[in-house]
Amino acid sequence: MNSIYDKASYDVMVTRINKLTPDNKAQWGKMTVDQMLHHCKLAVDVAFGRMDLKVNFLMKFLGKMLKNKVFYGGEMGKNSPTAKEFIITEHFDFEIEKRALIANLDKFVTEGKSSITLTNHPFWGKMSHEDWDALMWKHLDHHLRQFGV
């Protein structure tokens, strides 16, 4: 099974990221490839306690109800909803965003489970290291498939 904490899995994911080019087009959704890289980096920033999300009570309840299905069920659905903080409209330097995302992923491998500082996600609720592993892997895989890699 792939894991964000495993070096071999990291190598597979980085190889896929490195196959991206600024010309990759999304197979679904509205993001450009630079926006997707930034979006994925921000999602990892949440795990490291670098980014706060504002979630209302109803959404917190919904997240707790859906957590196991999303984390441990099939693939994430195309055009799945996301937090407003992750809706990216501006554009970024492709290479800078790619390097930033890879650096974040490297932190999972080099620091292991201690890299994660957030144990109570604003949307998903209580998060184990295994939950973060499942979410981070599935989320990044989802977006790399979105761009054909």
HELIX and SHEET records of a PDB file:
HELIX    1   1 LYS A    7  ASN A   18  1                                  12    
HELIX    2   2 VAL A   33  ALA A   47  1                                  15    
HELIX    3   3 PHE A   57  TYR A   72  1                                  16    
HELIX    4   4 LYS A   84  PHE A   86  5                                   3    
HELIX    5   5 PHE A   94  GLU A  111  1                                  18    
HELIX    6   6 GLY A  112  SER A  115  5                                   4    
HELIX    7   7 HIS A  129  GLN A  146  1                                  18    
SHEET    1   A 2 ASN A 120  HIS A 121  0                                        
SHEET    2   A 2 GLY A 125  LYS A 126 -1                                        
END                                                                             
